[in-house]
Each structure stands twice: as C-alpha cells, then as structure tokens.
Amino acid sequence: MTYMKDFTIKDVQDVYDGPGGLLWEAVMGEQIHSGGPEATDALAQKVGLKKGMIVCDICSALGAPARHLASKYGVTVKGVDATKTMLEKARQRTKEAKLEDFIEYYEGNAMDLPFKKDTFDVVWGQEAWCYVTDKNRLIQEARRVLKPGGKIAFTDWIITGDIPEKELDPLLETMAFPYMESFQGYQGLLKQNGFKLIEALDQTEEYAKCFDEYYEKVHVDLKPTILDNFGKDLFDFASNLVTIWQKAAHEHKVGRGLFIGQK
Ligand SMILES: C[S@@+](CC[C@H](N)C(=O)[O-])C[C@H]1O[C@@H](n2cnc3c(N)ncnc32)[C@H](O)[C@@H]1O
C-alpha cells in the first residue's frame, strides 16, 4: 500500500509562488534538479535528442532545461507548468535568451496535458513528477501525446530502499510530495501503460552527493541570505529539510531514478 499525504496542486503552487521557489533556485540552480546541466545532457544523450525534434517538458519550472535543450540540441520545446510565477519567469528568461521562437510555455496540469495526441517526439521530465498526485494518469497522458515510436525520458525523486512510514512522512511533508514512486514502481507503470522499457537507472549515489553540496550551501554560503531575506523559520525549515534528505539518501532509502521508455 503506497503511503500518501494529502497534498494537492495548490500546495505545490504555494511553494513555487512563494519563497520556496527562490530557495530551490538558490540551492539547486536555475535548472531546479540535482546534477544541473550535466544531468540534463546525460538524459538528452540517452534519449537521443536530435535537431528538429519536438519535446514536451512536463513541469518545466523556470524553463532552464528547455532553454538548454533548445540552444544545445536544436529541438523545440513546449513546457507545461502549474505555477504562475514559474511560467512568468520562464517566459521572461526565454525572451531574454532570444529563444522564444523555439520554446512555448503552457499553464496546465501534468495529469491533463493541453496537447493533442501523437504530437511529440520526446516527453521529458526532471525531478518534478514526485509532486504529481496520480503518476499513473501522468504516464498515460505522456503516452497519449507521444508520436508512435516516441520516447519518454525522465528523472525523479523515488523510494530506493526500505523506509518505514514514520521516516517517510517527514520527508514528504518538507517537500509537499503527496507520495513518491519507487524504482520498481515506475518501471511497472511504464510497462503497464504500453511503453517498452529501454532504461531504468538507480542514481542514488550521485543524488546523495548532491545533498552533501546542498547541506553545505544552506548551512554556510546561503545562510546569511536566507536569514536576511526570509528569516529564521525558513532557515530552520531548510536546514531540517537538507539534513533529513541527505541522511535518507546516504542510507539508500530515497534517491533519484532515470527512466526511458518507448511508445
Ligand atoms: C522541481 S521544479 C521542476 C524542475 C524542472 N523540471 C527543472 O529541472 O528545472 C517543480 C515544478 O513542477 C511544477 N508542478 C508540480 N506539480 C505539477 C503538476 N501536477 N502539473 C504541472 N506542474 C506541476 C511546479 O509548479 C514546479 O514549477
């Protein structure tokens, strides 16, 4: 039985419309995922991105991965995100980068994509689907909008080991995650929704090292900025968050998974 918490899309919007969005960018960078642009390149190479392909980035946030993919690989990207602040910043930064002919952003929900069937060569996601309340529905939507033969490529925060509910609960609580899929769980979802599974990688070791960096950043480099701009409560919240996630990642209870499937 999957352990679930009662977080909805409104909770996620509150995080990313508020200081949470700024904090995550300060800690992880404009590409809000562990491993930064290198992780984006690794996924792009694995899925075989080629000039002219059309990519759907589900949960596109600030649009930094979309800009990276458009400028480096010559693809066009349609990003979908549910949070207005993220969409505004993504559009502004894309205009500044003069990439608006290659990238469009849509306000929408990952579980009900605003696109026709058979539209995309690649459906893409980096470390955001953990916020989605029904990942089966998300995978079905991804398949619907992919062209026949198109590929889904994503990374996500996942459960990678045995973790009791009392340890999982505070992890989900700090992140506003309704639940996390497991490494096996995502592979099952892909297969049961008709994808051919091409690759599934447990990248927890790399992910745990990223948390060492985030722990350091929050407690040293960013500490004065967080305290000055957001106050002690947010600093204490961020400090607890990185501490418990770093520990659980090093214990290989939670981590990052990379998945590639084909329609
Ligand atoms: C960690 S950030 C995404 C990072 C982004 N993929 C990147 O690599 O830069 C999470 C984003 O997911 C979006 N999000 C979460 N749940 C969503 C949903 N159900 N539908 C659309 N967007 C969602 C949030 O608004 C937020 O911008």
The ligand as a MOL file (V3000), in Angstrom:
LIG
                    3D

  0  0  0     0  0            999 V3000
M  V30 BEGIN CTAB
M  V30 COUNTS 27 29 0 0 0
M  V30 BEGIN ATOM
M  V30 1 C 11.4030 20.9740 -9.0160 0
M  V30 2 S 10.5050 22.0170 -10.0730 0 CHG=1
M  V30 3 C 10.7800 21.3640 -11.6550 0
M  V30 4 C 12.1590 21.4670 -12.1270 0
M  V30 5 C 12.3630 21.4660 -13.6090 0
M  V30 6 N 11.9240 20.2240 -14.2060 0
M  V30 7 C 13.8180 21.6820 -13.8280 0
M  V30 8 O 14.5200 20.6620 -13.9980 0
M  V30 9 O 14.2680 22.8330 -13.7960 0 CHG=-1
M  V30 10 C 8.8460 21.5270 -9.8360 0
M  V30 11 C 7.8600 22.2010 -10.7870 0
M  V30 12 O 6.7960 21.2910 -11.0300 0
M  V30 13 C 5.6030 22.0170 -11.1470 0
M  V30 14 N 4.4850 21.0920 -10.8940 0
M  V30 15 C 4.3080 20.2930 -9.8210 0
M  V30 16 N 3.2070 19.5430 -9.9590 0
M  V30 17 C 2.6730 19.8500 -11.1600 0
M  V30 18 C 1.5570 19.3790 -11.8900 0
M  V30 19 N 0.7380 18.4530 -11.4120 0
M  V30 20 N 1.3330 19.9010 -13.1210 0
M  V30 21 C 2.1510 20.8470 -13.6320 0
M  V30 22 N 3.2300 21.3380 -12.9790 0
M  V30 23 C 3.4890 20.8470 -11.7570 0
M  V30 24 C 5.7460 23.1300 -10.1280 0
M  V30 25 O 4.8940 24.1980 -10.4090 0
M  V30 26 C 7.2260 23.4830 -10.2520 0
M  V30 27 O 7.4400 24.5310 -11.1410 0
M  V30 END ATOM
M  V30 BEGIN BOND
M  V30 1 1 1 2
M  V30 2 1 2 3
M  V30 3 1 2 10
M  V30 4 1 3 4
M  V30 5 1 4 5
M  V30 6 1 5 6
M  V30 7 1 5 7
M  V30 8 2 7 8
M  V30 9 1 7 9
M  V30 10 1 10 11
M  V30 11 1 11 12
M  V30 12 1 11 26
M  V30 13 1 12 13
M  V30 14 1 13 14
M  V30 15 1 13 24
M  V30 16 1 14 15
M  V30 17 1 14 23
M  V30 18 2 15 16
M  V30 19 1 16 17
M  V30 20 1 17 18
M  V30 21 2 17 23
M  V30 22 1 18 19
M  V30 23 2 18 20
M  V30 24 1 20 21
M  V30 25 2 21 22
M  V30 26 1 22 23
M  V30 27 1 24 25
M  V30 28 1 24 26
M  V30 29 1 26 27
M  V30 END BOND
M  V30 END CTAB
M  END
